[in-house]
Amino acid sequence: MEVGVLAIQGDFAEHIAVLGKLGVKAREVRLPEHLDSLDGLIIPGGESTTLSRLMTIYNLREPVAQMAAQGRAVWGTCAGMIMLAQEITENDPIPLGVMDIGVQRNAFGRQVDSFEQTLDVSALGPDPFHAIFIRAPVIIRVGEEVDVLSTLDADRPVAVQQGNLMATSFHPELTDDHRFHSYFLELAGGNGRPPRPKRNAGGNSAS
Ligand code: GLN
C-alpha cells in the first residue's frame, strides 16, 4: 500500500510526519504522475484559494478528481476539505466537487479564528478526539451518501465520510492522536475499509 500527501501548499510535512510515526513512508505529490498507483491521498490544510490555483497550474485538478471517482481513498483536512466539496458558499476557490457536501469557509469568523474542542467520534472508539480548528470551514450541507463522523456543538458536522472519501474541518496532523490517520490508512488499504459508520454518529443529526 502506498499513500501520498499533496505537497504544493499548506501543512503537508506534518501529515507526512504522522504517517511516518505510523510506519508509512508517504509520497510527496506535486505533479500528476506522482499519483500513479497511489492507494490514498491526503490534501492538507493551508489556504484553499492558493491551493486551488496551484492545483490548476500543476494540472492536478482532474487527476485528483479521477482518483476520488475511482474509489481510491482521499482525505481533505481544512483547506483540503474545501477542495473536496461539491459547492462552497464563496466564489473562490472553485472546489473539485467530488464529495457531496456544501462548505462555508472561515465559518467561525476571523476574530475567533483558532480554537480547540473535544469531539466524540464513535468510528474511532470511545475516547474523545482533541481537535484543533484554525480558520476552519464548516459543512453546511450533507448529501444522502455522506456519513457524519462527528459534529461540533451537536449540530455542525466537522468530520464526514463518503465511502472512500473523508473530510475534516480540523487538523488531526497537529496532535499526537493518530487515530484519524490510522482510519485513513484502513480506507486506503481497501480490504481494511472500515464498516460504514452509523448514520449520525455521535448522536447528532446533520442536515
Ligand atoms: N481558512 C482557510 C481557507 O479558507 C483554511 C484554513 C486551514 O486550512 N487551516 O482556505
Boltz pocket constraint, residues with backbone or C-beta under 6 A from the ligand:
constraints:
  - pocket:
      binder: B
      contacts: [[A, 44], [A, 45], [A, 46], [A, 47], [A, 48], [A, 49], [A, 77], [A, 78], [A, 79], [A, 80], [A, 82], [A, 105], [A, 106], [A, 134], [A, 135], [A, 136], [A, 137], [A, 169]]
      max_distance: 6.0
